């Protein structure tokens, strides 16, 4: 089986829905700890309006400091951030980032709640970001939100998901992260969605983003692995949820994913003990227990030792 890549979203998707906004020092330490555990793709922040997502305020300073960190550079860490439009791209570029992500949705209602735009308008904005980013030599990742279900509309037609994916590929994204924003996906649905998307995008340019709301995330990963997908998003400790998706709970926990992958002989470059340590640090900052099963088990063992 091909090597598996994990895109760590804890510092962005993980923290954006927390009641307590973690300060810049805490967010910086979190990114460095994750890198120290062997994670090499980390989404550090979001260049969005602070009145909409106050937990991401200060991403300019955060990303600029991380980009200038020689230890992260030496380790080959790829840092990225979310940008909704050209203004966000401008801020990300000024901070020195060489990769950004856009995030249109496959359902109209969620698109208007999340971006205050229709799906068509969001795709126009994404295309503008891709055009300017390409001019500057900045890579763009494209999330497709609500690809497996919408909190407002329910089922989302696979054809609608495919249309957004095709539009993003045409715009110039280097990778598509097809996202289960509210954690409703199950293995049969994942199989069906991938069967539709595989003729549109090669597995090497496809990533999957699962939430674990119904406990299906790891089962979904296994189905995707069997289909040839090798890139998965995850959040340390199982942090996360979307502020614009009622009912969405935490993301697939990086510890749970790594534990399973280690059992399959994959992702051995990631140090699970160090990853647990990174989550322990952020758990203290957010002020509540983290949901990751493997994290909780490892912490219990440490307390007994």
N, C-alpha and C positions, 0 to 999 in steps of 0.2 A: 504494500500500500504506500502511496506517495506521502511525503511529509505533510503534517498538518500545521496550519498557521492559525494562531489565536490573535484576534484583535481585541485588546483590553480596553474596555469602555468605562471602567470604574470611575476614573476622575471626571468624566463628563456625564454619561448616561446614568452612572451609579449615584452621583452626588446631586444631580439636578432636581431630584424630587424629595430631597431631605428637608425636614422641617428646620434643622439647624444648618446654616451656611458655614461650611468649613473655611477657615481663613487661608490666605495664600501660603503661609508657611506650612500648614497642614496638607494642603493640596500638593505643594511641591514635594514634600517628604513622601507623600503617597506615591507619586509618579516615580520618584527615585527608588523607592522600595520595590515597586513592581518591576522596574527595570533590573534591579538587583536579583530578582527571582528568575530572571531569564526571559521575561516578556519583551519582545522586540517591536511590537506595533502597539502604540498607546495613544488613544484619543484623549488629549489633555484638557480640553475646554471647549467653549462655544462662544462665538462672536455674535451673540444675540442681544436683544434689548434687556437690560437689567431689571426693568420694571415687569417684564414678562417672566424671566427666569433669573431671579436675584442670586441664586446659588452659583451662577456662572459669571458674576461680576468680577472684574479683575483678570479676565483671561488674557488680556493684552500683556500685563506684567508677568503673569504666570508663564505664558508660552515663550516670551522673550528670554526670561531667565533660564528656562529649560533648554531652549535652542542653544544658548551660550554655554551650557554645561559640558565641559570637555569629557567628563566621564561617560555621559550618555552618548556623545559623539563617538568616542572610542569603542563603545559597546555596539554601535550600529543600530541604536534605537530610532525608529521612525515615529515621529510625533505628528499628530494631526489635530484638527479642530473642526467643529461644525460651523458652517456659514450659511445664512439664509439668502444672501443676496450679494450684490457687488460691494456694498459698504462693508459687510462682514469679511469679504475676501480682501478688501483693502487693509483692514485691521490685521488680518491673519498674516498677510504678506509683510506688513510693517513689523510684525513680531518675529519674522524670520522663518515662518513655517513653509515647508515645501510640499505639504499635502493638506487638503481640506476635504470636507464632505458636505454634500447637499442632501436634502431630505424631503422630496415630494412624497405624496401619499397616493394610494390607489383608490381611495374613496373620497367623494366630494365633501361630505360633512366634516370628516376629520381634517381634511386639507384646510377648510375654512376655519376650524377651531384652532388648529396648530399654527397655520401660516397666514390666516386672514386672506387666503387666495383660493381660487378654484384650482382644480388639478391642472387645467391648461395654463393658467397664469403661473403656477408654481413651476411648471416645466419650462416656461419661457424664462423665468428667473434663473433656473438651473442652467439653461443653455447659455445665458449671459455670463454666468460665473465660469462655466467651462471654457468659453471662448477667451475670456480675459486671463484665466488661470493658465491655459495652454500658451498664450502669448508670453506669460511670465515664467514658464517652465515649472508650474506648480501642478501636481497631480490632483485629480478630483475623484473621490469615491462617491457613489450614489446610493443612498438608502432608499428603499421603497417601503414606506410605512403602510401599515394595515393590509399587508399582502395576504394574510390568512383570515382576517376578520376585522370588522370595524366596531368600536364601542357604540356608535350611533346608528349604523345601518345594518349591522349584523354581517351576513355572508357577503363576501366581495368576489365578484366573478373573476375566474382565472384570466379571462381575456382582458379584463381591465388591468390586471397586474402585468400581463405581457406587454400591453400597450405602453405603460409607463417605463418598463424595462427597455423596450426598443427605443423609446424617445431619449432615454438617458444614454444609451450606448451611442446613438446617433449624435448626441451632443458632445461626446468625448470622454465620458467617465472611464476610468481604467478598471473599476470593479463595481459590481452591484451587490449590495447587502439587502437581500430580500427579508423583510422583517415581520415577525409575529408580534406586533406592538402590544397586544393585550393578552397574549398567552393562551390562545384558543386552538392552536395547531395541534394535530395529532398525526401519527405516522402515515396513515392512509392519505390524508390531505397533503402532507409533505411530498409523498410519492407522486401524487397527481399534479401538484404544482410544478415539481421538477420535470416531469414528463413533458409538460407544456413549454417550460422555459429552456430546456436543453437545446432545442433547435434554434433558439434565439441567441443564447449566450453559452460559450464553452465553459465547462466546469471550472477551469483555471481562473476565470474572471467572475466567478460567482461565490458569494459568501452568504451565510444564513445567520439570522439574528433572532434568537428565541428568548422569550420570557418563560418563566417556570410557574406561571399562575396555577396551572392544573397538573403540575408534576410530570409533564410530557417532554420537557426539553431534551433530556439525554436520549430518550427513545427516538426523538426526531433527529438528533445528531447521527445516531446509528444508521437510520434510513438514508440520510444524506450522504454519509460516508460510503455506503453501499452503492449509491448512485454516482459517486466520483467527486463529490464536493469535498474540499479539504480546507476551507477557510471558515472559521466560526467566530462570532462575536461573543464576549462574555464579560461579566463584571465580578471583580474580586469580592468575595463574601456573599454574593447574591444580592448586592446593592441594586437599587434602581426602581424603575417604574416611570411612567410618563405623566407629567403634570397635565397633559391635555387628553389623557386616555383613562376615563373613570374605570376603576376596577383592576387596572394593570398592577401587578405586583412585581417583585424583583426579577432581574434578568437571570439567565442561566449563570450559575456561579462558576467562576473560573476554577476554583478548587475542585468542584464536582466534575467538571469537564476534564481537567488535567488528571484527576484520579482515574477516571474511566480510560482516558487515552493512554496513560502509563500501563494500564492492564492490557491494552492492545499493542503495546510496544511502541507507542507513538509519543511525540512531544517530550522526549526524555531530557531535552535541554532545559526544561522548566523545573526549578527546584520547588517542590510542593511545600516543604517546610518553610522556605523563605517566603513563599506566597502567603501562607497562613500568617506569618509574622507581619507582612504588609497589611493584611486585612485586620489583624489585631490592632494595629496602630490607628486605622481609620475607624474602627468600631468605637474606640474611646472618643474620637472626635465627633461622631454623629450621635453618640449617647444612647444607643440601643443595640440589642443583640443582632448579629447578622444571621440571615437564614440559611446560609450554605450548610448542607448536611456534613460534608467532609471537613469544613472549617470547624463546626461545632464538635465533631468527633475528635479532631486533632487537638483542639483546645482542652477537651476533657481528659485525653491521655496525658497531656502535658501537666495538667493540674494534679493528676494522680501520681505522676512520676516523682 
